[in-house]
Amino acid sequence: MRRILGSLALLPLLVWSVSLSGQAINTLTAQEKAQGWQLLFDGKTLNGWHSQAPPQPRAGGGGGRAGGAAPAPAAPGALPQVGSAPKPCVTKQSASAPAGSSHWEAVNGLLTACGEPVGYLNSDQSYKNFVLSLEFNTSQDANSGVYVRSPKETGGYEVQIWRQQPAGYNTGSIVGTAKTARDYAFKADQWNQLQITADGDHIVVVLNGETTLDTRDAKFPDGHIRLQYQQFPITFRNMKIRALP
C-alpha cells in the first residue's frame, strides 16, 4: 500500500512535465530547432524576462512617471489593477526587481505570478515578425492577457484571456483593436494552447487549435512580449517563438 501511495504522489509531477503536444515541457524537438524555434522560458529561471513596476503618478497630480511622459490611456473596458485570491509565493523576489513590481517565479517547470501587487512580466528582447506559442492554465474567472509588440513595455497588442471583458474584447480578441466574431472559451483549470502570429500588419490568434482572430493592424510594428497578472493567478509554460522573415 505504501508503495502504491508513493507512486500516486508522483503522478502530478508527471502530468506537469508533459506538454499538450506530448513532449517534455520547456523543450524543443530536433525538428523545432531546425525550423528556428527558440525557448522563451527554460523552466528553471527567469532568464530573458524582468518584472515591471506600475507607473507612478507625478507629484502634484498627473498620471505619468516622475519626470516622464504620461502613461498610455487605459484599454477599453479595463479594470483597476487589483488582484484576487493571490497565490502564495514560494521563492523570494529578485533583488534586481524594481520596487513595487509584481513577483514572478519559476517553480517545478512552471512560470507563475504570486502574491501582490499584480503587474507584468516583460521579455528582455523586442520582436517584430514571429510566431509565439505558449500554454497557460487559470481559473474561469481569470483576467489576464499576453501582449505582443509592446513598445517600451507599454501598450502593444493585448491578446485577451478573459471570458467576459466589459467592452466585449473577450478571450482571443485584441483589446482596442479587434473583437472576435463569437465567444471562444478557454478550458478553466486545464492547460490551453495559445498561438499568436504577427507578420507585418497581419495578426492571427489561435486558441486550442481554433482561429479566434485574423486581422490587420499596423499600430505597433515591433516590441516586447508582456505577460499580464491582473485578477486571479495564471500559470505559463512551454513558451517558444519562431522569427519570421
N, C-alpha and C positions, 0 to 999 in steps of 0.2 A: 504493500500500500504506500509506504513512504517513497519507494522508487517511482510509483505512478504519479504521486503528487508532485515530486520533484520534476518529472517530465512535463506535467501540465504547467508548472510555473515558468517553464522555458517557452511555452507557446507564444505569449505576447511578444517576446523578443524576436522570435522567428517571423511572426506576422509583420512587425515593424520593419524588418530588414529586407523585405521583398517589395519591389515597386509594383505598380499596376501592370507593367509590361512583363512581369515575371522575373526580371533580373534583379540583382542586388541593388539596393538604393544607393544613390550618390556615386554611381559608377558609370563608365561609358564602355560600350561594346567596341570591338575592333572595327566594326562597320561604322559606328557613330564617329569614332576618331577619324576614320578615313574620309567621312563626309564633312569634317570640320567642326563637329560639336565640341564645346568646352564646358566643363563643370563650373557652375557659379557658387556651389556650396559643397565643401569636401566632407560634410557630415561630422566634423570634429571641431572646427574653429570658425570664426567669423572673418577669416582672411578674405579680403576683397570687398568687405562691407563695413559700414560705420553707421551708428545711430545719430540722430539729429535732434537738437534741442528745438522746441517750438519757437516761432517768432515772439519776441517780447515787445510790448508797447513802449514807445519813447516817453521819456519824462515830459509831463505837460500835455499828454494826450497823443492821439495818433495810433496807428496800428503797425508801424514798421519796427525793424530792429533799431537799437540805439545807434544814431548816426547813419542809418542806412535808408534804403528806399522802403516804401510801404509794401507789405506782402500782397500777393495776388488775391483778388476777390474770392470769397468762398464759392465753392462749386454749388450749382443749383441743387437745392434740397438738402444741403449739408447740415449735419447736426453738430452741436458743440463737442469738442474732443474730451468726452467723459467716458472712462472705461466702466465696464460692468463685469462682475464676477471675475476679477483678475486671477490668473494662475500664479501660485506662489513660485518665486524664483528658486532655482537650485544652485546657481552659480552667482558669484559676485559681479557687479557691474565693472566693466573695464575702467582702469584708472584714466585712460585716454579719452573716455566718452565725455562729451560736453555736459556741463551741469544742467540738470533738468531734462536730459534726453531719455527716451524710452530704453528699457532694458531688454535686450535680445540675447538669447543663449543657444548654444548647440549642445544638446543632451541626447544620448542614445541615437545619434544619427539624424536627429530632427532639429529644425530651426524654428524657434517659437519666441514670442514676446511674453513677458511676465510682469506681474506687479503693476505699479503705477510710476510715472504717468504713461498715458498712451502716446503714440507717436509713429515714427517711421524708421525703417532701415534702408539705407541707400547704398547702391553699388558704388565702389570707388571709380569704376570706369564708366565712360559715356559710350553709348551705342547709337548707330544710325540706322542701317538696314539689317534686319535679323529675323530669326525665328526663335522665340523664347518658349521653353517648355518647363512646366513645373507641376507638382502635385500639392494640394492643400487639404486640410481637414479642419472642420469647425462646426459649431452648432447651427441650427436653423435660424437662430436669432442674430447671427453674426453681422457686423457692419465692418467690412474690410474692402480691400481692393489691391490691385497691382498696377502701379504706374510705370509707363514706359516713355522714353524720350522726355524726361523731366529735366529741363534746362536749369542749371544752377540749383538743383534739388528743390525746385518749387514748380507747381503747375505740371504740364505734360498731359499725357492721355491716361486717365484712370479707368482701367477695366474693372467694372464693379463686381463685388462679391457681397450682395445684399438683396434679399428676396423681395423687399418692398420699400424701395427708396422713395422718399416723399415726392420728388419731382418726376418719378416714373423711369429713372435710369436704373432699372433693376439688373440683376445678375447677367453678365455678358454684355451689357451696354458700355459705352464710353461716356462718362459723365460730362455733360455740357457739349458733347459732340454728336452723338448718335444713339438713339434708343433701338432696342430690339423690336422686331415685328410682333413678337409674342413673348410670354414669360418662359424663361428657362430656369429650372430648379437645379441647384447643386444637391448632392447627397449629404444630408446632415450627419455629422459624426462618422463619416466614412471618408476615404480618400477620393479626391476628384482630380482629374487631369485637365489642366488649362494650357492652351497654346495660343500665343499671340504672334502674328506675323506683321512686321512693319517693313514695307518695301516701297520707298518713295512716299507718295501720298496714299498708297493703298494699305489699309489695315484690316486684318481678318482675325476674328476671335473664335476659337473652337473650345467648347466645354464638353468633356467626356465624349468626344467624337462628333458632336453636333456643332455646326457653324451657327453661332448666335448673332454674328455681325460681320458684314462685308461692306466696308465703306471707304470713302476717300476724304482725306483732310490733310492740309499742308501747314497747319499752325505750328507744329513742332517737328522740325526736321531731324533732331537728334537730342540726346540727353541721357540721364541716368535711369536706372531701374529703382523703384521705390516700393517697399512692402509696407502696407498700412496695418496698424493695430489701433482700432478705434473703439469698438464695442465688442466684448466677449473675446476670449482667446482664439487664436488661429495658429496652425502649425504648417510649416512648409518642409518639403524635401524634394530630392531628385530634380533640382533646378539646373538647367543647362541651356546653352544658347549657341546658335549657329549663325555666323555672319553671312549676309547676302552681298553679292557684288554691288 
